Amino acid sequence: MTLTTETVRTPRLTLLPLAVAHAEEMAGVLGDPALHTFIGGTPPTLPELRARYERQTAGSPEAGVSWCNWVVRLDDESRLVGTVQATVRAPDPATDPAGDPVARHGAGTAEVAWVVGTPWQGRGIATEAVRGMIGLLTAHGVRTFVAHIHPGHAASAAVATAVGLTPTDVWHEGEVRWRLDTTSSRNPL
């Protein structure tokens, strides 16, 4: 399973495949130090962001892994306001890191993440963007989604809950693993 990132439209947003040209506008979106409270680090400089986007748009060097990265455009403001991303792994019963039986039966697993700039938070943008991303990936055969969320990050936990992810007992580098199996009859998407 190798995926190509494609444009996703939702009622208020357009998820655009990441391009290096987005770095200049995104440097401003990601420039608030508060965004890094739970993920660590500092706001990237424009050259750092360009270099990151060059690596991300080049794609994963690992066979069977797709890097799907989007910038989130708020259509009524005609501006970029955040990012969503997924690292999609083809099923491999010998090494499936999530231990997902669904993945062992032919569907992929995606590790997802999202960031919305501070001025646009609290408006449901992250939830809408993540739903759009999950919808597209589900249409391409991804059945299991995981996210790693700092236990003190209530806003990200609220987004995860809204899109159907639930916390597990698994911890990874100080964060809780959240999981969604879209084959479940309780799937809210």
Disulfide bonds with the S-S distance in Angstrom:
none
